[in-house]
Amino acid sequence: MARLNGNSMIMWFFFAIMFGLGILHASAELQRFTHTPKNDGSLSFLVVGDWGRKGDYNQSDVAFQMGYIGEKLNIDFVISTGDNFYDDGLTSDRDPNFEESFSKIYTAKSLQKPWYAVLGNHDYRGDAAAQLSPFLRQIDSRWLCLRSYMVDSELVEIFFIDTTPFIQDYFISPEHTYDWRTVNNPPKTYITKLLQDVAMSLRGSKAKWKIVVGHHAIKSIGHHGDTRELVSLLLPVLQANKVDFYVNGHDHCLEHISDTASPMQFLVSGAGSKAWRGDVQKNNRKDVNFFYDGQGFMSVQLTQTDANIVFYDVNGQVLHSAMYSKELHSVGTKEKLHSII
């Protein structure tokens, strides 16, 4: 039997997924959680990724500044973009690394709010199911991590997507051992079903803002660059359903890149601890609004009409900000996202 090379495997994978999307119909909305916004209907939250190092690599310093900004903005919750525990996730839901890298680090009063997390590739190197365990919420009630789900906050719906199983290199030529239980190998069925569920959930959304969160970048000029599997499979779904922002980690940096085919913005916040890789890809440079190679985090403030995005460094200094506004047109209910700053 002839053996497929890496490129052939990936092309077969893309074909199989897209074919599957056309013939399978057993889709359902993602599991939904509700989060009540402020009394005035607004919402604010922080985003941090790639952080869990027991306070090392400036994780504690980033956490301190998050606490300060969180209090200033009166945040409603925190989003984690994955790689929550290094180097190899958690060994079980009794692993002390959970408290040593999370509960004992993010101690500020303003951060005692729900943390909505996704899994990253480092999390899959351990017991991936451990981070999903309800037992962790008995240890620290802030924690909520599932493979894929959505948070409905009236003003915005945030869709959390498990991106690690999309990456073919983790299956074709893995450098590490991954916990693929429940994902299947190859993951065609899992990904096909996930894409269907995401598409159905996005189509059904009536929220003013739609945000999608994953661990891996769609567009990035950081160390890992664009993720070709997500560009081919996930990006068209997001564009077709008018997603406003795609938020991710994976690259240990902060970035803001604009989509060339839609108003969607790509926001990278993966600088919660170890950073300063010193390498930048040349792809997408004309669409890059901001890139920073060091540690930091991001804040998002939403109202019915405006989204204010701010990136901060490890000292809490503002590095970059952008404001987007939604205009309601008089004909029908069409909306347009445009940049103010």
Phi, psi and chi 1 to 4 in degrees:
 res  aa     phi    psi   chi1   chi2   chi3   chi4
   1 MET       -  135.1  177.3 -177.2  -70.0      -
   2 ALA   -70.6  144.1      -      -      -      -
   3 ARG  -100.5  131.3 -178.7 -179.0  -63.5  -86.3
   4 LEU   -75.0  137.4  -65.1  175.3      -      -
   5 ASN   -80.4  178.2   61.2   29.8      -      -
   6 GLY   -59.0  -46.3      -      -      -      -
   7 ASN   -65.3  -39.4  -71.6  -26.5      -      -
   8 SER   -65.3  -38.9  -62.6      -      -      -
   9 MET   -61.6  -42.2  -80.3  -70.7  -69.5      -
  10 ILE   -67.5  -41.9  -70.2  170.5      -      -
  11 MET   -63.0  -41.2  -68.6  -56.6  -62.8      -
  12 TRP   -62.5  -39.9  171.3   85.9      -      -
  13 PHE   -61.8  -47.3  172.5   72.5      -      -
  14 PHE   -60.9  -45.3  -70.9  157.7      -      -
  15 PHE   -61.0  -43.9  174.3   78.8      -      -
  16 ALA   -63.5  -40.8      -      -      -      -
  17 ILE   -67.1  -48.8  -66.4  -65.0      -      -
  18 MET   -65.1  -37.2  -62.9  -49.2  -64.8      -
  19 PHE   -64.3  -41.4 -178.8   72.0      -      -
  20 GLY   -62.5  -37.0      -      -      -      -
  21 LEU   -62.8  -27.5  -77.1  172.5      -      -
  22 GLY   -82.7  -19.9      -      -      -      -
  23 ILE  -114.9  -15.6   63.4  173.6      -      -
  24 LEU   -95.7  142.3  -64.4 -179.0      -      -
  25 HIS  -130.1    1.5  -57.8  -76.8      -      -
  26 ALA   -84.2   53.0      -      -      -      -
  27 SER   -93.3  160.5   56.5      -      -      -
  28 ALA  -152.6  159.1      -      -      -      -
  29 GLU   -65.1  152.9  -79.8 -161.0  -12.6      -
  30 LEU   -63.1  154.5  -60.8  172.6      -      -
  31 GLN   -58.8  133.3 -175.7  174.3   -4.4      -
  32 ARG  -110.4  134.2  179.7 -173.5  -61.7  -97.9
  33 PHE  -119.9  148.7  -63.1   86.0      -      -
  34 THR  -109.8  144.0   58.5      -      -      -
  35 HIS  -137.1  114.0 -169.5  111.6      -      -
  36 THR   -69.2  129.7  -55.8      -      -      -
  37 PRO   -75.4 -178.7   28.9  -34.3      -      -
  38 LYS   -65.4  166.8  -65.5  179.9  175.3   66.6
  39 ASN   -59.5  -30.4  -69.3  -25.0      -      -
  40 ASP   -86.1    4.2   64.1    0.0      -      -
  41 GLY    87.8   -5.5      -      -      -      -
  42 SER   -83.2  171.8   66.9      -      -      -
  43 LEU  -151.4  143.5 -162.7   74.4      -      -
  44 SER  -143.1  144.5   58.9      -      -      -
  45 PHE  -156.2  163.8   55.5   90.1      -      -
  46 LEU  -107.1  156.0  -57.8 -178.4      -      -
  47 VAL  -131.4  126.5 -177.7      -      -      -
  48 VAL  -141.1  148.8   66.2      -      -      -
  49 GLY  -145.0  162.2      -      -      -      -
  50 ASP    57.0   59.6  -56.3   79.9      -      -
  51 TRP  -120.0  -31.5   41.4  -93.1      -      -
  52 GLY   -70.8   82.5      -      -      -      -
  53 ARG  -127.7   32.6  -61.5 -177.5 -174.6  -88.6
  54 LYS    56.5   31.0  -58.1  179.6 -178.8  178.6
  55 GLY    92.8  -10.8      -      -      -      -
  56 ASP   -75.7  172.0  -66.8  -20.6      -      -
  57 TYR    53.3   42.4  -65.7   96.5      -      -
  58 ASN    66.8   14.7  -71.4  -18.9      -      -
  59 GLN   -58.8  -43.1 -177.2 -165.8   -1.4      -
  60 SER   -64.8  -35.4  -65.9      -      -      -
  61 ASP   -68.4  -41.7  -65.1  -31.5      -      -
  62 VAL   -62.0  -42.7  172.8      -      -      -
  63 ALA   -60.4  -40.3      -      -      -      -
  64 PHE   -61.6  -46.0  178.5   82.7      -      -
  65 GLN   -68.6  -33.9  -65.0  -60.7  -24.8      -
  66 MET   -59.8  -41.0  -72.3  174.4   62.3      -
  67 GLY   -61.3  -41.2      -      -      -      -
  68 TYR   -66.8  -49.8  174.7   76.0      -      -
  69 ILE   -66.3  -37.3  -61.2  -60.7      -      -
  70 GLY   -59.6  -40.6      -      -      -      -
  71 GLU   -68.4  -42.1 -179.7  178.5    2.8      -
  72 LYS   -60.9  -39.1 -175.9  177.7  178.0 -179.6
  73 LEU   -93.0   -5.6  -60.0 -177.4      -      -
  74 ASN    51.9   58.6 -172.8   23.9      -      -
  75 ILE   -65.8  155.2   61.3  167.5      -      -
  76 ASP   -95.5  -29.8  -62.7  -80.7      -      -
  77 PHE  -166.6  178.1   52.8   82.4      -      -
  78 VAL  -125.6  140.5  179.1      -      -      -
  79 ILE  -108.4  132.6  -73.6  176.0      -      -
  80 SER  -108.4  128.1  171.7      -      -      -
  81 THR   -91.4   16.3   57.6      -      -      -
  82 GLY   101.9  178.8      -      -      -      -
  83 ASP    51.0   60.6  -81.4    1.4      -      -
  84 ASN   -78.3  -27.9  -53.1  -48.4      -      -
  85 PHE  -141.0  119.8  -58.3   99.1      -      -
  86 TYR   -98.1  160.5  -76.7   94.4      -      -
  87 ASP   -85.6  -20.3  -82.0  -29.6      -      -
  88 ASP  -128.0   50.1  -60.3  -45.6      -      -
  89 GLY    60.5 -150.6      -      -      -      -
  90 LEU  -104.8  147.7  -62.5  178.7      -      -
  91 THR   -80.4  -25.9   58.4      -      -      -
  92 SER  -169.2  176.8   72.2      -      -      -
  93 ASP   -78.2    3.9   57.7    8.6      -      -
  94 ARG  -105.4    4.7  -91.1   68.1  173.8  175.3
  95 ASP   -63.5  124.7 -169.8  -25.5      -      -
  96 PRO   -64.1  -15.3   20.6  -32.2      -      -
  97 ASN   -60.8  -26.2 -167.6   19.2      -      -
  98 PHE   -59.9  -49.3  176.4   73.0      -      -
  99 GLU   -75.6  -36.8  -68.2 -177.1   86.1      -
 100 GLU   -69.2  -29.6  -67.3  169.1   -2.8      -
 101 SER  -104.1  -12.7  -70.1      -      -      -
 102 PHE  -122.4  -70.4  176.7   58.8      -      -
 103 SER   -60.9  -37.6  -59.4      -      -      -
 104 LYS   -89.0   -1.5  -65.0  179.6 -179.8  178.7
 105 ILE  -105.8  -46.9  -57.6  -61.5      -      -
 106 TYR   -94.8   71.6  -58.9  100.7      -      -
 107 THR   -98.1   -8.7   56.7      -      -      -
 108 ALA   -60.0  146.6      -      -      -      -
 109 LYS   -57.5  -39.5 -177.7  178.1  179.9 -179.1
 110 SER   -68.2  -18.4   67.4      -      -      -
 111 LEU   -94.9    4.0  -56.9 -178.9      -      -
 112 GLN   -84.6   53.7  -54.0  -51.7  -56.9      -
 113 LYS  -124.4  169.3  -55.0  -71.3  177.8   64.5
 114 PRO   -57.7  140.2  -26.6   35.8      -      -
 115 TRP  -112.5  117.4  -80.2   59.3      -      -
 116 TYR  -101.4  118.9  -60.8  115.3      -      -
 117 ALA  -124.9  153.1      -      -      -      -
 118 VAL  -117.5  164.1  -69.2      -      -      -
 119 LEU   -84.7  144.4  -64.8  173.0      -      -
 120 GLY  -110.5  178.3      -      -      -      -
 121 ASN   -64.1  -34.6   53.2  -63.3      -      -
 122 HIS   -66.8  -32.2  -79.8  -91.8      -      -
 123 ASP   -67.2  -32.1  -59.3  -47.5      -      -
 124 TYR   -73.8  -12.2  -95.4   99.6      -      -
 125 ARG   -78.5  -15.5  -66.5 -177.3 -168.0  177.1
 126 GLY  -106.1 -147.2      -      -      -      -
 127 ASP   -84.9   94.2 -179.3   -8.4      -      -
 128 ALA   -59.9  -36.8      -      -      -      -
 129 ALA   -66.8  -21.3      -      -      -      -
 130 ALA   -60.8  -39.2      -      -      -      -
 131 GLN   -71.2  -15.9  -66.8 -169.1   42.8      -
 132 LEU   -91.8   -6.0  -40.4 -179.3      -      -
 133 SER   -69.3  133.0  171.2      -      -      -
 134 PRO   -59.9  -21.9  -22.3   33.1      -      -
 135 PHE   -61.2  -33.2 -179.0   73.3      -      -
 136 LEU   -63.1  -31.8  -67.2 -174.2      -      -
 137 ARG   -73.3  -19.0  -67.4 -163.5  -74.1  -82.6
 138 GLN   -74.1  -31.7  -63.3  179.4   31.0      -
 139 ILE   -75.4  -45.1  -61.1  173.6      -      -
 140 ASP  -144.1  107.6 -166.1  -40.1      -      -
 141 SER   -67.6  -11.4   61.5      -      -      -
 142 ARG   -69.9  -26.9  -65.1  177.8  -69.5  174.6
 143 TRP   -78.7  128.2 -175.0 -104.6      -      -
 144 LEU  -141.0  116.0  176.9   63.3      -      -
 145 CYS  -138.1  125.6 -178.1      -      -      -
 146 LEU  -133.3  169.1  -63.1  173.7      -      -
 147 ARG   -65.5  -51.7  -63.9 -173.4 -168.0  -85.6
 148 SER  -147.3  139.2  -61.2      -      -      -
 149 TYR  -169.6 -178.7   60.1  103.6      -      -
 150 MET  -138.6  150.6   60.0 -174.5  -66.9      -
 151 VAL  -118.0  121.2  173.5      -      -      -
 152 ASP  -101.8  115.1 -179.4   -4.6      -      -
 153 SER  -120.8   32.9 -166.2      -      -      -
 154 GLU    65.8  -66.9  -59.3  177.1   15.3      -
 155 LEU   -64.9  -37.0  174.8   68.9      -      -
 156 VAL  -137.5  146.2   59.3      -      -      -
 157 GLU  -116.6  129.4  -73.1 -173.6  -17.9      -
 158 ILE  -113.8  125.2  -53.4  174.3      -      -
 159 PHE  -109.7  117.4  -55.0   83.1      -      -
 160 PHE   -98.9  126.2  -64.5   80.1      -      -
 161 ILE  -123.3  135.2  -61.5  178.4      -      -
 162 ASP   -81.0   97.5 -176.4   19.2      -      -
 163 THR   -90.6  -18.0   60.1      -      -      -
 164 THR   -58.2  -42.3  -60.5      -      -      -
 165 PRO   -65.5  -11.9  -24.6   37.0      -      -
 166 PHE   -72.1  -23.5  -77.4   79.7      -      -
 167 ILE   -84.5  110.8  -47.3  -54.4      -      -
 168 GLN   -68.5  -29.7  -79.9  -63.1  -76.1      -
 169 ASP   -60.0  -28.3  -79.0  -11.6      -      -
 170 TYR   -69.3  -17.8  -60.8  153.8      -      -
 171 PHE  -104.4  -40.8  -65.6   89.0      -      -
 172 ILE   -76.1  -47.6  -64.6  172.6      -      -
 173 SER  -138.8   63.9   54.0      -      -      -
 174 PRO   -69.8  136.8   26.4  -33.7      -      -
 175 GLU   -92.6   -9.0  -62.1  178.4   -0.4      -
 176 HIS  -138.5  169.9  -55.0  -85.3      -      -
 177 THR   -93.1  130.4  -59.9      -      -      -
 178 TYR  -115.4  148.8  -65.9   90.1      -      -
 179 ASP   -90.7   91.9  178.6    9.1      -      -
 180 TRP   -94.3   14.8  -66.0  129.7      -      -
 181 ARG   -56.3  135.3  -69.9  173.6  -62.9  172.0
 182 THR    74.9  -10.0   76.9      -      -      -
 183 VAL   -90.8  -31.7  171.1      -      -      -
 184 ASN    81.7  159.6  -59.7  -38.6      -      -
 185 ASN  -145.0  109.8 -169.7   -5.9      -      -
 186 PRO   -71.7  163.6   28.5  -35.3      -      -
 187 PRO   -91.4   23.3   34.4  -35.6      -      -
 188 LYS   -53.6  -49.1  178.1  174.4   73.2   75.6
 189 THR   -63.8  -43.2  -58.7      -      -      -
 190 TYR   -60.6  -47.4  178.5   85.6      -      -
 191 ILE   -71.2  -40.2  -65.0  174.5      -      -
 192 THR   -58.4  -46.7  -59.4      -      -      -
 193 LYS   -64.3  -41.0  178.2   64.7  164.2   55.8
 194 LEU   -63.1  -45.1  175.4   54.8      -      -
 195 LEU   -62.7  -38.3  -72.8  169.4      -      -
 196 GLN   -63.0  -44.6  -70.1  178.0  -36.7      -
 197 ASP   -65.2  -40.1  -66.7  -11.1      -      -
 198 VAL   -64.2  -46.1  169.0      -      -      -
 199 ALA   -60.7  -44.3      -      -      -      -
 200 MET   -64.0  -42.1  173.7  172.9  -78.0      -
 201 SER   -65.3  -41.4  -61.4      -      -      -
 202 LEU   -66.9  -42.2  -73.9  170.1      -      -
 203 ARG   -61.9  -34.4  -76.3 -163.8  -58.3  -91.0
 204 GLY   -83.5   -4.4      -      -      -      -
 205 SER   -74.9  132.6  175.6      -      -      -
 206 LYS  -111.1    9.4  -55.7  -61.2 -177.8 -176.6
 207 ALA   -69.8  152.6      -      -      -      -
 208 LYS   -63.6  -40.1  179.6   69.4   67.9  173.1
 209 TRP  -119.9  142.8  -59.3   92.8      -      -
 210 LYS  -125.0  122.5  -71.8 -171.9  -84.6 -168.3
 211 ILE  -124.0  135.2  -60.8  174.3      -      -
 212 VAL  -115.2  134.9  173.3      -      -      -
 213 VAL  -119.5  129.8  177.1      -      -      -
 214 GLY  -141.8  170.2      -      -      -      -
 215 HIS   -80.7  -45.8  177.0   63.0      -      -
 216 HIS   -86.0  148.3  -64.2   79.6      -      -
 217 ALA   -74.1  147.5      -      -      -      -
 218 ILE   -85.1  -52.0  -66.9  178.6      -      -
 219 LYS  -122.7  132.3  -62.3  -72.2 -173.9  178.6
 220 SER  -160.8  146.5  170.3      -      -      -
 221 ILE  -108.7   12.3   61.4  167.0      -      -
 222 GLY   -76.9 -167.5      -      -      -      -
 223 HIS   -54.0  -43.4  173.8   74.1      -      -
 224 HIS   -86.1  -21.6  -63.7   99.4      -      -
 225 GLY    68.9 -164.3      -      -      -      -
 226 ASP   -62.2  148.5  -64.5   -6.5      -      -
 227 THR  -101.0  105.2  -54.5      -      -      -
 228 ARG   -62.1  -33.9   53.7 -175.6  172.8  175.1
 229 GLU   -64.5  -39.4  -65.3   91.5  -20.7      -
 230 LEU   -74.4  -34.9  -62.1 -174.9      -      -
 231 VAL   -60.9  -40.8  170.7      -      -      -
 232 SER   -78.6  -37.5  -63.9      -      -      -
 233 LEU  -105.3  -44.1  -63.8  174.0      -      -
 234 LEU   -90.7  -41.0 -179.2   59.0      -      -
 235 LEU   -55.0  -45.4  179.5   57.0      -      -
 236 PRO   -59.9  -34.6  -24.4   36.1      -      -
 237 VAL   -65.6  -41.9  175.8      -      -      -
 238 LEU   -68.5  -42.2  -53.9 -170.0      -      -
 239 GLN   -64.4  -42.7  -69.5  170.1  -27.4      -
 240 ALA   -64.9  -26.8      -      -      -      -
 241 ASN  -107.0   17.4  -71.2  -78.3      -      -
 242 LYS    55.1   48.7  -60.8 -179.0  179.6  178.2
 243 VAL   -69.9  138.6  168.2      -      -      -
 244 ASP   -83.7  -43.9  -61.5  -62.1      -      -
 245 PHE  -138.6  136.4  -56.3  106.2      -      -
 246 TYR  -109.9  124.7  177.9   78.1      -      -
 247 VAL  -118.3  134.2 -178.9      -      -      -
 248 ASN  -151.5  175.0   65.3  -85.1      -      -
 249 GLY  -121.0 -123.7      -      -      -      -
 250 HIS    74.8  -62.1 -164.1   45.5      -      -
 251 ASP   -76.6  130.5  -86.2  -34.4      -      -
 252 HIS   -84.2   69.1  -64.1 -176.5      -      -
 253 CYS  -159.8 -175.3   58.8      -      -      -
 254 LEU  -123.6  134.1  -56.9  171.1      -      -
 255 GLU  -147.1  153.3  -62.1 -178.7   69.9      -
 256 HIS  -137.9  114.6  174.1 -163.5      -      -
 257 ILE  -126.5  140.8  -62.1  176.2      -      -
 258 SER   -96.1  141.5  -63.2      -      -      -
 259 ASP   -72.3  144.3 -170.4   20.2      -      -
 260 THR   -88.9  -14.4   56.9      -      -      -
 261 ALA  -112.3   -1.3      -      -      -      -
 262 SER  -159.5  171.6   77.3      -      -      -
 263 PRO   -74.0   -2.7  -17.4   31.8      -      -
 264 MET   -61.2  143.5 -179.0  167.0   46.1      -
 265 GLN  -113.6  139.5  -55.2  -61.9  -54.0      -
 266 PHE  -101.5  121.4  -56.8  105.9      -      -
 267 LEU  -120.4  117.9  -53.3  171.9      -      -
 268 VAL  -104.5  123.0  179.6      -      -      -
 269 SER  -134.0   84.7 -176.9      -      -      -
 270 GLY  -127.4   33.4      -      -      -      -
 271 ALA  -115.2   35.7      -      -      -      -
 272 GLY   -73.7  -15.0      -      -      -      -
 273 SER  -153.0 -103.2   58.6      -      -      -
 274 LYS   -65.6  127.6 -170.7  176.0 -177.4 -180.0
 275 ALA  -146.5 -151.6      -      -      -      -
 276 TRP    58.8   52.1  -57.6  109.5      -      -
 277 ARG   -74.9  -29.5  -62.4 -154.7   63.5  149.3
 278 GLY    80.4    9.9      -      -      -      -
 279 ASP  -124.2  137.8   52.6   -8.4      -      -
 280 VAL  -129.8  130.3 -179.7      -      -      -
 281 GLN   -74.2  154.4  -55.1  -75.7  -25.3      -
 282 LYS   -91.1  -12.4  -65.2 -174.8 -178.9  -60.2
 283 ASN   -64.8  149.3  -63.8   -3.6      -      -
 284 ASN    68.2    8.6  -48.7  -39.8      -      -
 285 ARG   -58.6  -34.7  -67.8 -164.2   68.5  100.3
 286 LYS   -67.4  -19.1   65.0 -179.8 -179.3  179.8
 287 ASP  -103.3    3.3  -56.7  -42.7      -      -
 288 VAL   -84.2  122.2  174.9      -      -      -
 289 ASN   -91.3  -26.1  -56.8  -65.1      -      -
 290 PHE  -164.8  140.4  163.8   72.3      -      -
 291 PHE  -146.3  134.3  174.2   85.4      -      -
 292 TYR  -140.7  129.4  178.7   68.1      -      -
 293 ASP   -88.4   -4.7 -163.9   29.6      -      -
 294 GLY  -100.0 -171.8      -      -      -      -
 295 GLN   -75.7  154.5  -70.0  107.5  -16.5      -
 296 GLY   164.5 -164.2      -      -      -      -
 297 PHE  -158.5 -177.0   58.9   99.6      -      -
 298 MET  -136.2  148.9 -177.3  178.9   80.4      -
 299 SER  -121.1  151.7   70.2      -      -      -
 300 VAL  -133.0  128.1  178.5      -      -      -
 301 GLN  -121.0  128.3  -65.8  172.9  -83.5      -
 302 LEU  -123.9  138.3  -62.9  173.0      -      -
 303 THR  -128.1 -176.3   67.7      -      -      -
 304 GLN   -60.8  -29.0  -75.1  -70.7  -30.2      -
 305 THR  -114.0  -22.2   56.9      -      -      -
 306 ASP  -129.9  148.5  -61.8  -44.2      -      -
 307 ALA  -125.9  123.2      -      -      -      -
 308 ASN  -112.2  118.0 -172.8   25.0      -      -
 309 ILE  -110.1  128.9  -47.0  -64.4      -      -
 310 VAL  -134.9  134.8 -178.3      -      -      -
 311 PHE  -107.8  138.1  -69.0   88.3      -      -
 312 TYR  -124.5  150.6  -52.7   85.7      -      -
 313 ASP   -92.4 -174.4   69.5    9.5      -      -
 314 VAL   -64.8  -17.6   67.2      -      -      -
 315 ASN   -98.4    4.5  -62.4  -49.1      -      -
 316 GLY    82.1    8.4      -      -      -      -
 317 GLN   -79.9  139.4  -61.5  -62.1  -51.5      -
 318 VAL   -71.7  125.0  173.2      -      -      -
 319 LEU   -99.0  -35.5  -62.1  170.5      -      -
 320 HIS  -162.2  142.5  171.3   74.4      -      -
 321 SER  -141.2  152.1   63.5      -      -      -
 322 ALA  -148.9  139.5      -      -      -      -
 323 MET  -120.1  134.3 -177.2  172.3  -72.4      -
 324 TYR  -121.7  142.7  -68.7   87.9      -      -
 325 SER  -124.3  145.2  178.6      -      -      -
 326 LYS  -107.8  122.1  -74.0 -149.6  170.1 -177.3
 327 GLU  -100.2  131.0  -67.9 -178.8  -16.0      -
 328 LEU   -88.4  124.3  -72.5  176.2      -      -
 329 HIS   -86.5  153.4  -65.2  -93.4      -      -
 330 SER   -71.9  -25.9   57.0      -      -      -
 331 VAL   -94.7  118.4  178.9      -      -      -
 332 GLY    67.2 -148.9      -      -      -      -
 333 THR  -123.9   24.2   58.5      -      -      -
 334 LYS   -66.0  143.5  -69.6 -178.0   64.5  178.7
 335 GLU  -125.2  152.4  -63.5  177.3  -11.9      -
 336 LYS  -130.5  130.3 -179.6  179.8  179.7 -178.5
 337 LEU   -95.4  124.5 -177.8   70.3      -      -
 338 HIS  -139.3  155.5   71.7  -86.7      -      -
 339 SER   -83.6  136.5  173.8      -      -      -
 340 ILE   -98.1  -38.9  -63.5  176.4      -      -
 341 ILE  -120.6      -  -62.8  177.1      -      -
